[in-house]
Amino acid sequence: MSAVTDLPNREPVIANIQQAIKRQDYNAKVEPGDPQLSAAQAEAELETYLRHQDHLSYQVNNLVARTLLNVDTRWQTRKLIVVGQERLRDLHQGAIVTSNHFSPYENMVVRRGLQMKRLYLISQLTNFDMTGLLGYIMRNIDTIPLTDSVHYVGKTLPKLMAGVLEDGHNILIYPEQEMWFNYRKPRPPKRGAYQYAAQLKAPIISCFVEIRDTGHAKTADFNEVSYVLHILPVIYPDPEKSVRDNSFAMMHQDYQQKCKAYEAAYHQPLTYAFKQTDIAGWTGRLRGGA
């Protein structure tokens, strides 16, 4: 797969990444202008989502959106390199998939690496407000919204996830939370994905995406990049441990696996001191020096 996201104005984003690293805030929001919803707006959108799931109109749009996405995924990832696919041979149940979060489109890499099996995506509710084709796709593929509602996160969301897992499908969650554009390094995860995995007795398909600079110019400041998906050892909850203990143990193992995958892929130790090469494909400089 060879691509550069078409998101404009990357300089402020890279500056925000640098500042977040200085604060050691590795899950910070760095994209300026992300949509914001009031509590009332979020509740209304969530109710609409839940109400429409069983409607024929959604089922039709879901089929159309999944077909469009699958066709595009097969084309965009036709040259994708997948390492470690054999680790999934003995997995015969729905699982939670974790991966590093660096592009709105990197779920295509995971889909292809999992052999185009049906994949659900946990996504912030604000992403449902995207416009154009991407917005249509986000609203109508197998996307499960995430909100700040305590009742929803604690009660409704686990039920939705349990239904998907019981049907044998996988759910992609980004434990790094916020997208950091073309950022190569794995970031310390939040515990939510592992809490659900432990609670629902689901394994973790641990993934790390290596981003390679092709050397072919795409824009004035960016080269095209290509991806290598590393499927790491599957992580299973320990039946002898509590949900809480399992969540911490699975989170720690997943992060350590991703760190080792980074060091093996890039042939250097993982530190969070910022370098230009941390942003894959970037050939420019921030004003003021970077």
Secondary structure, DSSP 8 states (H G I E B T S, - for coil): -EE----S-HHHHHHHHHHHHHTT-TT----TT-----HHHHHHHHHHHHHHTTSHHHHHHHHHHHHHHHHHHHHHTTT-EEE-GGGGTT--S--EEE-----TTTHHHHHHHTTT--EEEEEEGGGGG--HHHHHHHHHSSEEEE-S-HHIIIIIHHHHHHHHHHTT-EEEE-TT-S--TTB-S-----SHHHHHHHHTT--EEEEEEEEEEEEEESSSSBEEEEEEEEE---B---TTS-HHHHHHHHHHHHHHHHHHHHHHHHTS----S--GGGBTTB----TT--
